[in-house]
Amino acid sequence: MAGHADQFRVARFLWCVRRNARGLDRFMSKIFDPSCRQCPRLAAFLDGVRAAHPGYYAKPVPPFGDPKARLLIVGLAPGMHGANRSGRPFTGDHAGILLYATLFKFGLASRPVSTAADDGLELIDVRITNAVKCLPPANKPLPMEIKTCNGFLHTELTRSPRVRALLALGAIAHEAVLRAYGLPAKQFKFAHGAKHVLEDGRVLVDSYHCSRYNTQTRRLTTPMFEAVVARALQIAVAAASAPAA
Ligand code: SF4
């Protein structure tokens, strides 16, 4: 028979799921535009991808997760056969394997794998967003495209008062967060595991991107990634529970 602690955990989980479903649509409409074509090169590229792959999502990919999260994970951009196909960040490609398994390990996801946008997966107290919402050719957005899409990240940050920690996956995500804050990148150097206190008290934690290249070359190992996620989560939870000054 389940103990009180287990029953409490299940009840809390179900409450979070219901709360997320209620708030998600309203929140997303404020921080994301599914019909955005502000970047002509990316919009034209997606038109071609849609023609070549009629079953692919092939539009700007929305953030995914808890609208009231304390931890925000920032990736780079959708991958061709991952988020661009499924319509959910880090879903359907190699980069999502380690990410979702790690979130599940720390109680931030309802299951360890993300297979499709309608697979019922729920994130709790964490949200995943991308610095660039549209698939870039060769996974390389142009500086102007990163700059243009930064308006969405800026809005997401300003409309997420509960976020206390940000985990940037890779240098481009790191720089996108700084840009959203109007902070100079040279004063906040990217390094795996580095921690940067931002002007509003939030903390930016850096990680190597959990890409296939980084994990297969062991530039980023599972213990390394789990440690950096644990660090960011610990900061988010500790900051949120600290008494107001
Ligand atoms: S990358 Fe961002 S700004 Fe550019 S078209 Fe896509 S959603 Fe719009």
Residues whose N, C-alpha, C, O or C-beta is under 5 A from the ligand:
A	BS01	SF4	D33 C36 R37 Q38 C39 P60 V132 K133 C134 E145 T148 C149
